[in-house]
Amino acid sequence: LFAVLVALYEEPEKPNSALDFLKHHLGASAPENPEVEALRLEVAEMKEKYEALLEENKKLKTEVKVY
């Protein structure tokens, strides 16, 4: 564990998640559960829909202000 923490400290480009770095270097990263991957995809789709709805909302607000 100490060696992995030292490796993290000496890493020139710090990772986004120290916990993921530790898991990867300790060999604890188990294969992803298919349900987790499906949920990640669903979240990504929902974020895209959310952004599209925000844009639509902006356009509609602009149209309402024009009239």
PDB file of N, CA, C and O in Angstrom:
ATOM      1  N   LEU A   1       0.842  -1.196   0.000  1.00  0.00           N
ATOM      2  CA  LEU A   1       0.000   0.000   0.000  1.00  0.00           C
ATOM      3  C   LEU A   1       0.883   1.254   0.000  1.00  0.00           C
ATOM      4  O   LEU A   1       0.603   2.213  -0.720  1.00  0.00           O
ATOM      5  N   PHE A   2       1.938   1.243   0.802  1.00  0.00           N
ATOM      6  CA  PHE A   2       2.837   2.390   0.874  1.00  0.00           C
ATOM      7  C   PHE A   2       3.457   2.689  -0.486  1.00  0.00           C
ATOM      8  O   PHE A   2       3.564   3.848  -0.886  1.00  0.00           O
ATOM      9  N   ALA A   3       3.864   1.636  -1.193  1.00  0.00           N
ATOM     10  CA  ALA A   3       4.486   1.815  -2.508  1.00  0.00           C
ATOM     11  C   ALA A   3       3.508   2.446  -3.500  1.00  0.00           C
ATOM     12  O   ALA A   3       3.901   3.281  -4.315  1.00  0.00           O
ATOM     13  N   VAL A   4       2.252   2.054  -3.431  1.00  0.00           N
ATOM     14  CA  VAL A   4       1.241   2.609  -4.341  1.00  0.00           C
ATOM     15  C   VAL A   4       0.992   4.079  -4.006  1.00  0.00           C
ATOM     16  O   VAL A   4       0.839   4.904  -4.906  1.00  0.00           O
ATOM     17  N   LEU A   5       0.949   4.404  -2.724  1.00  0.00           N
ATOM     18  CA  LEU A   5       0.763   5.801  -2.329  1.00  0.00           C
ATOM     19  C   LEU A   5       1.943   6.662  -2.772  1.00  0.00           C
ATOM     20  O   LEU A   5       1.758   7.807  -3.185  1.00  0.00           O
ATOM     21  N   VAL A   6       3.147   6.116  -2.687  1.00  0.00           N
ATOM     22  CA  VAL A   6       4.328   6.839  -3.156  1.00  0.00           C
ATOM     23  C   VAL A   6       4.233   7.032  -4.669  1.00  0.00           C
ATOM     24  O   VAL A   6       4.545   8.106  -5.184  1.00  0.00           O
ATOM     25  N   ALA A   7       3.802   5.990  -5.376  1.00  0.00           N
ATOM     26  CA  ALA A   7       3.649   6.096  -6.830  1.00  0.00           C
ATOM     27  C   ALA A   7       2.629   7.172  -7.181  1.00  0.00           C
ATOM     28  O   ALA A   7       2.825   7.927  -8.134  1.00  0.00           O
ATOM     29  N   LEU A   8       1.565   7.246  -6.432  1.00  0.00           N
ATOM     30  CA  LEU A   8       0.557   8.289  -6.665  1.00  0.00           C
ATOM     31  C   LEU A   8       1.153   9.672  -6.419  1.00  0.00           C
ATOM     32  O   LEU A   8       0.910  10.604  -7.185  1.00  0.00           O
ATOM     33  N   TYR A   9       1.920   9.796  -5.370  1.00  0.00           N
ATOM     34  CA  TYR A   9       2.553  11.075  -5.046  1.00  0.00           C
ATOM     35  C   TYR A   9       3.535  11.497  -6.135  1.00  0.00           C
ATOM     36  O   TYR A   9       3.635  12.679  -6.465  1.00  0.00           O
ATOM     37  N   GLU A  10       4.256  10.531  -6.688  1.00  0.00           N
ATOM     38  CA  GLU A  10       5.272  10.826  -7.686  1.00  0.00           C
ATOM     39  C   GLU A  10       4.712  10.924  -9.103  1.00  0.00           C
ATOM     40  O   GLU A  10       5.437  11.288 -10.029  1.00  0.00           O
ATOM     41  N   GLU A  11       3.451  10.608  -9.279  1.00  0.00           N
ATOM     42  CA  GLU A  11       2.809  10.664 -10.595  1.00  0.00           C
ATOM     43  C   GLU A  11       2.840  12.100 -11.115  1.00  0.00           C
ATOM     44  O   GLU A  11       2.330  12.999 -10.446  1.00  0.00           O
ATOM     45  N   PRO A  12       3.433  12.343 -12.308  1.00  0.00           N
ATOM     46  CA  PRO A  12       3.504  13.714 -12.820  1.00  0.00           C
ATOM     47  C   PRO A  12       2.128  14.296 -13.160  1.00  0.00           C
ATOM     48  O   PRO A  12       1.860  15.466 -12.887  1.00  0.00           O
ATOM     49  N   GLU A  13       1.265  13.478 -13.756  1.00  0.00           N
ATOM     50  CA  GLU A  13      -0.099  13.922 -14.060  1.00  0.00           C
ATOM     51  C   GLU A  13      -1.039  13.225 -13.095  1.00  0.00           C
ATOM     52  O   GLU A  13      -1.297  12.027 -13.213  1.00  0.00           O
ATOM     53  N   LYS A  14      -1.540  13.976 -12.153  1.00  0.00           N
ATOM     54  CA  LYS A  14      -2.394  13.397 -11.118  1.00  0.00           C
ATOM     55  C   LYS A  14      -3.699  12.883 -11.729  1.00  0.00           C
ATOM     56  O   LYS A  14      -4.310  13.569 -12.548  1.00  0.00           O
ATOM     57  N   PRO A  15      -4.125  11.688 -11.338  1.00  0.00           N
ATOM     58  CA  PRO A  15      -5.391  11.146 -11.860  1.00  0.00           C
ATOM     59  C   PRO A  15      -6.579  11.903 -11.273  1.00  0.00           C
ATOM     60  O   PRO A  15      -6.467  12.569 -10.244  1.00  0.00           O
ATOM     61  N   ASN A  16      -7.715  11.782 -11.950  1.00  0.00           N
ATOM     62  CA  ASN A  16      -8.940  12.430 -11.471  1.00  0.00           C
ATOM     63  C   ASN A  16      -9.421  11.817 -10.166  1.00  0.00           C
ATOM     64  O   ASN A  16      -9.968  12.510  -9.308  1.00  0.00           O
ATOM     65  N   SER A  17      -9.215  10.527 -10.024  1.00  0.00           N
ATOM     66  CA  SER A  17      -9.678   9.831  -8.836  1.00  0.00           C
ATOM     67  C   SER A  17      -8.526   9.053  -8.214  1.00  0.00           C
ATOM     68  O   SER A  17      -8.022   8.098  -8.804  1.00  0.00           O
ATOM     69  N   ALA A  18      -8.120   9.461  -7.036  1.00  0.00           N
ATOM     70  CA  ALA A  18      -7.047   8.756  -6.338  1.00  0.00           C
ATOM     71  C   ALA A  18      -7.491   7.344  -5.979  1.00  0.00           C
ATOM     72  O   ALA A  18      -6.685   6.414  -5.992  1.00  0.00           O
ATOM     73  N   LEU A  19      -8.759   7.187  -5.662  1.00  0.00           N
ATOM     74  CA  LEU A  19      -9.270   5.870  -5.297  1.00  0.00           C
ATOM     75  C   LEU A  19      -9.166   4.900  -6.472  1.00  0.00           C
ATOM     76  O   LEU A  19      -8.774   3.747  -6.291  1.00  0.00           O
ATOM     77  N   ASP A  20      -9.512   5.358  -7.668  1.00  0.00           N
ATOM     78  CA  ASP A  20      -9.384   4.511  -8.853  1.00  0.00           C
ATOM     79  C   ASP A  20      -7.928   4.164  -9.114  1.00  0.00           C
ATOM     80  O   ASP A  20      -7.614   3.038  -9.497  1.00  0.00           O
ATOM     81  N   PHE A  21      -7.038   5.129  -8.906  1.00  0.00           N
ATOM     82  CA  PHE A  21      -5.599   4.888  -9.063  1.00  0.00           C
ATOM     83  C   PHE A  21      -5.154   3.781  -8.113  1.00  0.00           C
ATOM     84  O   PHE A  21      -4.436   2.864  -8.510  1.00  0.00           O
ATOM     85  N   LEU A  22      -5.583   3.873  -6.864  1.00  0.00           N
ATOM     86  CA  LEU A  22      -5.213   2.856  -5.874  1.00  0.00           C
ATOM     87  C   LEU A  22      -5.781   1.489  -6.245  1.00  0.00           C
ATOM     88  O   LEU A  22      -5.078   0.481  -6.165  1.00  0.00           O
ATOM     89  N   LYS A  23      -7.038   1.450  -6.645  1.00  0.00           N
ATOM     90  CA  LYS A  23      -7.662   0.179  -7.031  1.00  0.00           C
ATOM     91  C   LYS A  23      -6.917  -0.452  -8.192  1.00  0.00           C
ATOM     92  O   LYS A  23      -6.646  -1.653  -8.192  1.00  0.00           O
ATOM     93  N   HIS A  24      -6.589   0.369  -9.184  1.00  0.00           N
ATOM     94  CA  HIS A  24      -5.910  -0.146 -10.365  1.00  0.00           C
ATOM     95  C   HIS A  24      -4.539  -0.720 -10.008  1.00  0.00           C
ATOM     96  O   HIS A  24      -4.176  -1.801 -10.471  1.00  0.00           O
ATOM     97  N   HIS A  25      -3.785  -0.002  -9.191  1.00  0.00           N
ATOM     98  CA  HIS A  25      -2.438  -0.438  -8.864  1.00  0.00           C
ATOM     99  C   HIS A  25      -2.397  -1.557  -7.826  1.00  0.00           C
ATOM    100  O   HIS A  25      -1.393  -2.258  -7.701  1.00  0.00           O
ATOM    101  N   LEU A  26      -3.474  -1.719  -7.093  1.00  0.00           N
ATOM    102  CA  LEU A  26      -3.536  -2.824  -6.131  1.00  0.00           C
ATOM    103  C   LEU A  26      -4.180  -4.062  -6.741  1.00  0.00           C
ATOM    104  O   LEU A  26      -4.254  -5.109  -6.098  1.00  0.00           O
ATOM    105  N   GLY A  27      -4.643  -3.944  -7.972  1.00  0.00           N
ATOM    106  CA  GLY A  27      -5.255  -5.091  -8.640  1.00  0.00           C
ATOM    107  C   GLY A  27      -6.660  -5.373  -8.169  1.00  0.00           C
ATOM    108  O   GLY A  27      -7.168  -6.477  -8.363  1.00  0.00           O
ATOM    109  N   ALA A  28      -7.292  -4.404  -7.558  1.00  0.00           N
ATOM    110  CA  ALA A  28      -8.636  -4.609  -7.027  1.00  0.00           C
ATOM    111  C   ALA A  28      -9.717  -4.263  -8.033  1.00  0.00           C
ATOM    112  O   ALA A  28     -10.903  -4.396  -7.732  1.00  0.00           O
ATOM    113  N   SER A  29      -9.334  -3.825  -9.214  1.00  0.00           N
ATOM    114  CA  SER A  29     -10.350  -3.452 -10.185  1.00  0.00           C
ATOM    115  C   SER A  29     -10.927  -4.713 -10.823  1.00  0.00           C
ATOM    116  O   SER A  29     -10.331  -5.319 -11.714  1.00  0.00           O
ATOM    117  N   ALA A  30     -12.088  -5.076 -10.341  1.00  0.00           N
ATOM    118  CA  ALA A  30     -12.790  -6.252 -10.850  1.00  0.00           C
ATOM    119  C   ALA A  30     -13.502  -5.880 -12.134  1.00  0.00           C
ATOM    120  O   ALA A  30     -13.761  -4.701 -12.375  1.00  0.00           O
ATOM    121  N   PRO A  31     -13.821  -6.851 -12.956  1.00  0.00           N
ATOM    122  CA  PRO A  31     -14.568  -6.544 -14.179  1.00  0.00           C
ATOM    123  C   PRO A  31     -15.892  -5.866 -13.833  1.00  0.00           C
ATOM    124  O   PRO A  31     -16.544  -6.208 -12.846  1.00  0.00           O
ATOM    125  N   GLU A  32     -16.266  -4.918 -14.652  1.00  0.00           N
ATOM    126  CA  GLU A  32     -17.485  -4.158 -14.410  1.00  0.00           C
ATOM    127  C   GLU A  32     -18.722  -5.045 -14.536  1.00  0.00           C
ATOM    128  O   GLU A  32     -18.804  -5.919 -15.399  1.00  0.00           O
ATOM    129  N   ASN A  33     -19.641  -4.798 -13.678  1.00  0.00           N
ATOM    130  CA  ASN A  33     -20.931  -5.467 -13.707  1.00  0.00           C
ATOM    131  C   ASN A  33     -21.694  -4.947 -14.929  1.00  0.00           C
ATOM    132  O   ASN A  33     -21.710  -3.739 -15.163  1.00  0.00           O
ATOM    133  N   PRO A  34     -22.320  -5.820 -15.705  1.00  0.00           N
ATOM    134  CA  PRO A  34     -23.070  -5.352 -16.889  1.00  0.00           C
ATOM    135  C   PRO A  34     -24.169  -4.342 -16.532  1.00  0.00           C
ATOM    136  O   PRO A  34     -24.466  -3.444 -17.320  1.00  0.00           O
ATOM    137  N   GLU A  35     -24.761  -4.490 -15.362  1.00  0.00           N
ATOM    138  CA  GLU A  35     -25.803  -3.552 -14.942  1.00  0.00           C
ATOM    139  C   GLU A  35     -25.214  -2.157 -14.737  1.00  0.00           C
ATOM    140  O   GLU A  35     -25.855  -1.153 -15.049  1.00  0.00           O
ATOM    141  N   VAL A  36     -23.999  -2.103 -14.215  1.00  0.00           N
ATOM    142  CA  VAL A  36     -23.349  -0.814 -13.992  1.00  0.00           C
ATOM    143  C   VAL A  36     -23.090  -0.130 -15.329  1.00  0.00           C
ATOM    144  O   VAL A  36     -23.320   1.071 -15.471  1.00  0.00           O
ATOM    145  N   GLU A  37     -22.618  -0.885 -16.295  1.00  0.00           N
ATOM    146  CA  GLU A  37     -22.356  -0.313 -17.620  1.00  0.00           C
ATOM    147  C   GLU A  37     -23.650   0.169 -18.265  1.00  0.00           C
ATOM    148  O   GLU A  37     -23.672   1.227 -18.894  1.00  0.00           O
ATOM    149  N   ALA A  38     -24.721  -0.594 -18.114  1.00  0.00           N
ATOM    150  CA  ALA A  38     -26.014  -0.192 -18.670  1.00  0.00           C
ATOM    151  C   ALA A  38     -26.492   1.107 -18.019  1.00  0.00           C
ATOM    152  O   ALA A  38     -27.037   1.982 -18.692  1.00  0.00           O
ATOM    153  N   LEU A  39     -26.285   1.224 -16.714  1.00  0.00           N
ATOM    154  CA  LEU A  39     -26.688   2.445 -16.013  1.00  0.00           C
ATOM    155  C   LEU A  39     -25.840   3.636 -16.448  1.00  0.00           C
ATOM    156  O   LEU A  39     -26.346   4.753 -16.557  1.00  0.00           O
ATOM    157  N   ARG A  40     -24.565   3.404 -16.693  1.00  0.00           N
ATOM    158  CA  ARG A  40     -23.707   4.494 -17.173  1.00  0.00           C
ATOM    159  C   ARG A  40     -24.186   4.996 -18.535  1.00  0.00           C
ATOM    160  O   ARG A  40     -24.221   6.201 -18.785  1.00  0.00           O
ATOM    161  N   LEU A  41     -24.550   4.068 -19.403  1.00  0.00           N
ATOM    162  CA  LEU A  41     -25.059   4.459 -20.713  1.00  0.00           C
ATOM    163  C   LEU A  41     -26.364   5.234 -20.578  1.00  0.00           C
ATOM    164  O   LEU A  41     -26.586   6.227 -21.271  1.00  0.00           O
ATOM    165  N   GLU A  42     -27.215   4.770 -19.684  1.00  0.00           N
ATOM    166  CA  GLU A  42     -28.493   5.446 -19.474  1.00  0.00           C
ATOM    167  C   GLU A  42     -28.271   6.872 -18.948  1.00  0.00           C
ATOM    168  O   GLU A  42     -28.954   7.805 -19.368  1.00  0.00           O
ATOM    169  N   VAL A  43     -27.325   7.030 -18.040  1.00  0.00           N
ATOM    170  CA  VAL A  43     -27.014   8.358 -17.506  1.00  0.00           C
ATOM    171  C   VAL A  43     -26.502   9.267 -18.620  1.00  0.00           C
ATOM    172  O   VAL A  43     -26.882  10.435 -18.693  1.00  0.00           O
ATOM    173  N   ALA A  44     -25.645   8.738 -19.481  1.00  0.00           N
ATOM    174  CA  ALA A  44     -25.112   9.534 -20.587  1.00  0.00           C
ATOM    175  C   ALA A  44     -26.243   9.974 -21.515  1.00  0.00           C
ATOM    176  O   ALA A  44     -26.273  11.122 -21.959  1.00  0.00           O
ATOM    177  N   GLU A  45     -27.168   9.066 -21.807  1.00  0.00           N
ATOM    178  CA  GLU A  45     -28.311   9.414 -22.656  1.00  0.00           C
ATOM    179  C   GLU A  45     -29.173  10.480 -22.001  1.00  0.00           C
ATOM    180  O   GLU A  45     -29.618  11.419 -22.661  1.00  0.00           O
ATOM    181  N   MET A  46     -29.407  10.336 -20.705  1.00  0.00           N
ATOM    182  CA  MET A  46     -30.233  11.310 -19.988  1.00  0.00           C
ATOM    183  C   MET A  46     -29.568  12.683 -19.969  1.00  0.00           C
ATOM    184  O   MET A  46     -30.251  13.703 -20.059  1.00  0.00           O
ATOM    185  N   LYS A  47     -28.244  12.718 -19.853  1.00  0.00           N
ATOM    186  CA  LYS A  47     -27.538  14.001 -19.878  1.00  0.00           C
ATOM    187  C   LYS A  47     -27.704  14.668 -21.233  1.00  0.00           C
ATOM    188  O   LYS A  47     -27.902  15.881 -21.307  1.00  0.00           O
ATOM    189  N   GLU A  48     -27.627  13.888 -22.306  1.00  0.00           N
ATOM    190  CA  GLU A  48     -27.822  14.441 -23.653  1.00  0.00           C
ATOM    191  C   GLU A  48     -29.230  15.000 -23.807  1.00  0.00           C
ATOM    192  O   GLU A  48     -29.410  16.097 -24.336  1.00  0.00           O
ATOM    193  N   LYS A  49     -30.233  14.248 -23.343  1.00  0.00           N
ATOM    194  CA  LYS A  49     -31.612  14.718 -23.432  1.00  0.00           C
ATOM    195  C   LYS A  49     -31.807  15.990 -22.614  1.00  0.00           C
ATOM    196  O   LYS A  49     -32.509  16.911 -23.033  1.00  0.00           O
ATOM    197  N   TYR A  50     -31.180  16.029 -21.451  1.00  0.00           N
ATOM    198  CA  TYR A  50     -31.276  17.196 -20.585  1.00  0.00           C
ATOM    199  C   TYR A  50     -30.715  18.433 -21.277  1.00  0.00           C
ATOM    200  O   TYR A  50     -31.327  19.501 -21.258  1.00  0.00           O
ATOM    201  N   GLU A  51     -29.547  18.276 -21.886  1.00  0.00           N
ATOM    202  CA  GLU A  51     -28.929  19.403 -22.597  1.00  0.00           C
ATOM    203  C   GLU A  51     -29.817  19.866 -23.758  1.00  0.00           C
ATOM    204  O   GLU A  51     -29.970  21.067 -23.984  1.00  0.00           O
ATOM    205  N   ALA A  52     -30.401  18.912 -24.493  1.00  0.00           N
ATOM    206  CA  ALA A  52     -31.284  19.265 -25.600  1.00  0.00           C
ATOM    207  C   ALA A  52     -32.511  20.018 -25.093  1.00  0.00           C
ATOM    208  O   ALA A  52     -32.954  20.980 -25.719  1.00  0.00           O
ATOM    209  N   LEU A  53     -33.053  19.585 -23.975  1.00  0.00           N
ATOM    210  CA  LEU A  53     -34.218  20.267 -23.410  1.00  0.00           C
ATOM    211  C   LEU A  53     -33.863  21.662 -22.900  1.00  0.00           C
ATOM    212  O   LEU A  53     -34.671  22.585 -23.000  1.00  0.00           O
ATOM    213  N   LEU A  54     -32.670  21.814 -22.360  1.00  0.00           N
ATOM    214  CA  LEU A  54     -32.243  23.151 -21.938  1.00  0.00           C
ATOM    215  C   LEU A  54     -32.167  24.100 -23.128  1.00  0.00           C
ATOM    216  O   LEU A  54     -32.607  25.247 -23.040  1.00  0.00           O
ATOM    217  N   GLU A  55     -31.613  23.627 -24.235  1.00  0.00           N
ATOM    218  CA  GLU A  55     -31.528  24.446 -25.447  1.00  0.00           C
ATOM    219  C   GLU A  55     -32.925  24.810 -25.956  1.00  0.00           C
ATOM    220  O   GLU A  55     -33.190  25.956 -26.319  1.00  0.00           O
ATOM    221  N   GLU A  56     -33.805  23.820 -25.973  1.00  0.00           N
ATOM    222  CA  GLU A  56     -35.181  24.069 -26.427  1.00  0.00           C
ATOM    223  C   GLU A  56     -35.862  25.099 -25.525  1.00  0.00           C
ATOM    224  O   GLU A  56     -36.583  25.978 -25.998  1.00  0.00           O
ATOM    225  N   ASN A  57     -35.621  24.974 -24.230  1.00  0.00           N
ATOM    226  CA  ASN A  57     -36.203  25.910 -23.275  1.00  0.00           C
ATOM    227  C   ASN A  57     -35.700  27.325 -23.537  1.00  0.00           C
ATOM    228  O   ASN A  57     -36.485  28.272 -23.499  1.00  0.00           O
ATOM    229  N   LYS A  58     -34.406  27.483 -23.801  1.00  0.00           N
ATOM    230  CA  LYS A  58     -33.843  28.798 -24.108  1.00  0.00           C
ATOM    231  C   LYS A  58     -34.503  29.396 -25.341  1.00  0.00           C
ATOM    232  O   LYS A  58     -34.885  30.566 -25.346  1.00  0.00           O
ATOM    233  N   LYS A  59     -34.637  28.580 -26.391  1.00  0.00           N
ATOM    234  CA  LYS A  59     -35.250  29.056 -27.637  1.00  0.00           C
ATOM    235  C   LYS A  59     -36.694  29.487 -27.410  1.00  0.00           C
ATOM    236  O   LYS A  59     -37.124  30.526 -27.910  1.00  0.00           O
ATOM    237  N   LEU A  60     -37.434  28.690 -26.658  1.00  0.00           N
ATOM    238  CA  LEU A  60     -38.834  29.027 -26.402  1.00  0.00           C
ATOM    239  C   LEU A  60     -38.968  30.294 -25.570  1.00  0.00           C
ATOM    240  O   LEU A  60     -39.864  31.105 -25.807  1.00  0.00           O
ATOM    241  N   LYS A  61     -38.080  30.465 -24.599  1.00  0.00           N
ATOM    242  CA  LYS A  61     -38.111  31.692 -23.803  1.00  0.00           C
ATOM    243  C   LYS A  61     -37.819  32.905 -24.668  1.00  0.00           C
ATOM    244  O   LYS A  61     -38.428  33.961 -24.499  1.00  0.00           O
ATOM    245  N   THR A  62     -36.884  32.749 -25.595  1.00  0.00           N
ATOM    246  CA  THR A  62     -36.557  33.831 -26.519  1.00  0.00           C
ATOM    247  C   THR A  62     -37.762  34.159 -27.392  1.00  0.00           C
ATOM    248  O   THR A  62     -38.060  35.332 -27.612  1.00  0.00           O
ATOM    249  N   GLU A  63     -38.452  33.149 -27.889  1.00  0.00           N
ATOM    250  CA  GLU A  63     -39.629  33.373 -28.731  1.00  0.00           C
ATOM    251  C   GLU A  63     -40.738  34.076 -27.951  1.00  0.00           C
ATOM    252  O   GLU A  63     -41.425  34.942 -28.492  1.00  0.00           O
ATOM    253  N   VAL A  64     -40.909  33.714 -26.712  1.00  0.00           N
ATOM    254  CA  VAL A  64     -41.962  34.328 -25.890  1.00  0.00           C
ATOM    255  C   VAL A  64     -41.624  35.792 -25.661  1.00  0.00           C
ATOM    256  O   VAL A  64     -42.527  36.629 -25.669  1.00  0.00           O
ATOM    257  N   LYS A  65     -40.372  36.127 -25.461  1.00  0.00           N
ATOM    258  CA  LYS A  65     -39.959  37.515 -25.240  1.00  0.00           C
ATOM    259  C   LYS A  65     -40.164  38.355 -26.490  1.00  0.00           C
ATOM    260  O   LYS A  65     -40.457  39.547 -26.391  1.00  0.00           O
ATOM    261  N   VAL A  66     -40.013  37.750 -27.665  1.00  0.00           N
ATOM    262  CA  VAL A  66     -40.175  38.460 -28.934  1.00  0.00           C
ATOM    263  C   VAL A  66     -41.625  38.897 -29.112  1.00  0.00           C
ATOM    264  O   VAL A  66     -41.879  39.999 -29.599  1.00  0.00           O
ATOM    265  N   TYR A  67     -42.560  38.067 -28.732  1.00  0.00           N
ATOM    266  CA  TYR A  67     -43.976  38.397 -28.925  1.00  0.00           C
ATOM    267  C   TYR A  67     -44.434  39.231 -27.821  1.00  0.00           C
ATOM    268  O   TYR A  67     -45.601  39.623 -27.787  1.00  0.00           O
TER     269      TYR A  67
END
